[in-house]
Amino acid sequence: MTEVEIWRLVDRATATTVGEIHVEDADFPWLTGRFTPRPGFTSFRPLFDALAERLEAEDWDGFELAHDRIDTALALHRPGAGAVPDYLLRLDGDEAAFRWADAPFPAP
């Protein structure tokens, strides 16, 4: 990547940007980079903590539920293109890993 892409995490209720992902690497289908929280993100952090806990426990039903809660609350905006129809985002401190799709992911 020659220039850093900045993806935005947006609160669906207020249309406020609550975080930015500065993409540093792409390994299809995953993009990774540095996550920078913005004002308003603190209330969403527990959603990502729950997702990580369910992933570590290999609780796939709980993982889907945690992902759905994130997707209901937050939209992921692609640079210059607006919200993507579907995405999966994991946060570990200030590290982000995500994948996205032009259409909703198939139901499990």
Steps between C-alpha positions, in 0.01 A plus 500: 500500500642832403270726697327422826128438467292625790176311561246648743287327761174693526226493765185412303275690744684832481706473177803597711843355429607314815820346365742487211702213359825595329550200271861382497477158333271293281501120494183410310236494631630674815619857539697595810610823654505736793170586668460849640194548722322832480260660747199276547679168449525411869138385516560257210821340635305234699349374173848428362613347830201262486586409140860418598385293798260296285772446237751381760240266654409371151138581584382550142136573587616761753746633244220550244287676761791729598570576133132580440502745793803678355347512152171636636677779689786590266560541128840462336568766238737435213711800392311704243216249473290509818372207704574146386207256499671250731821470698671313780732703723720381785681741728791411726615816677594736219529221241211441260435214260197503274344368185213647309265418215305681229200286596389352834692189607298176460313390812675216687 
